[in-house]
Amino acid sequence: MANPLYDTLFGRHAGKTTAFLHLEGGVTLTHAGFLSRAGRFANVLSELGVKPGDRLAVQIDKSADALALYAACVQAGVIFLPLNPAYTAEEVRYFVTDSGAAAFVCQPARRNEMAPLAKDTGCQLETLGTENDGSFADRAASAPDQFETVAREADDLAAFLYTSGTTGRSKGAMLTQENLLSNAQVLVDHWGFTGDDVLLHALPIFHTHGLFVASNIMLLTGGAMIFLPKFDLEEVIAQLPRATAMMGVPTFYTRLLGDARFNRDLVGHMRLFISGSAPLLAETHVAFEQRTGHRILERYGMTETNMNTSNPYEGERRAGTVGFPLPGVELKICDPSSGQELPQGEIGVIEVRGPNVFKGYWQMPEKTREELRDDGFFITGDLGRVDEDGYVAIVGRGKDLIISGGFNVYPKEVELVLDDQPGVLESAVIGVPHPDFGEAVVGVLVPRDNGPDLAAIEAAMAGKLARYKQPKKLIVADELPRNTMGKVQKNVLRDVYAGLFTAPG
Ligand code: AMP
């Protein structure tokens, strides 16, 4: 094959007049229409002098054109580098500089704001909006829609996704054609996707979940997507009856459960709900099944590895777990300090190896060596354990581990107890500096109903957790800080409560 990723995801749908994207306002784009848009965009890239192997930084709103730009990059052998539209110009400057992007496509309204960074970094600046607007769209209008696909090898780079960088500098994860393709193929098979599926797509497409898991799967099968600009409860409820499957972060599902219209009748025809990117509370899993009759299928992955594990499509989808390693993925639980594999049932760092695992961090050979072993195992930094039936459970991020008075405290274990208390909707457990213990365990609680009775919770904790695991302080907060992918930002909580035990006075 000349270009495995292009040929398999895109090229094979050439000329197909079946629906690919259902867009706002009742507009539908066919596969052929989408590919001709991508072909024009690939011609524009070449007209701009963006060559195979160059990086194209892209910070635009989700739209059919945004996805077509991804397709164009694959066809032209250009490395696609999508960025969260929420990033400031200063943040973007880092990504453009670090990646050495040849060109940067931004939202039309931000052109002036971005012009200085483009000038300073010597990268070309173009704009693309969601309504066929912007300088890139203008160029596309007069470009041919046929483009001669650039030959690529399976090992060539297809995309850079920068890690969210909650600790230290954000790193550019280099993903190859093979990383993306192998994962899409495994997931289509594992989750039973076919060309008859219609996926409700409300995720952002600058992240692995919405771009690679969701879009690549549907591109591979030739099915269709209801492509929403973002998660909007009203719109999702309106569109669900047309869909057969949905992928989401846990907050999508908790928000749906908060609406009485979300019931068995609305989703009776659905085939599958999938959740990932952040832990799904066992309670949400149970409430979802009670309300809809569907068991959410939870899976686990990350920017650097695509998807690693999944609950089964057929068979028990076990709440509080992320299922089994996907076919072709090896997973082991290792001692964080020695790297030795631990016996089954023990908690340690999850390491994975397989065709899904990235090539390394762009221009960061040391970081790559720290996290990617010579034998190909990637040290995920997630802490997990494998139960007696082989189901993997995530118990937190390594960096969230609390060491209090020399004892290891896994936040998840404490959170599970806190979540069970009356008046508690959810909780986050963090470690904050403490003069005696090094770190002290602190529980942040989000109330429900009449709110929690803190004295009663402290008493309940005493019977359930060893003393060193019991929070030294419980704090009630309106909500937990979350990023766009629904992940609780524990670094933010740690900053807010850093002075709890050490601040003067
Ligand atoms: P990202 O690179 O932004 O996709 O974030 C990846 C991280 O999200 C993983 O390393 C996990 O810490 C977390 N994550 C992803 N899926 C799950 C899940 N199903 N349960 C718990 N954590 C998850």
Residues whose N, C-alpha, C, O or C-beta is under 5 A from the ligand:
A	BS01	AMP	S275 G276 S277 A278 P279 L280 R299 Y300 G301 M302 T303 V322 T380 D382 I394
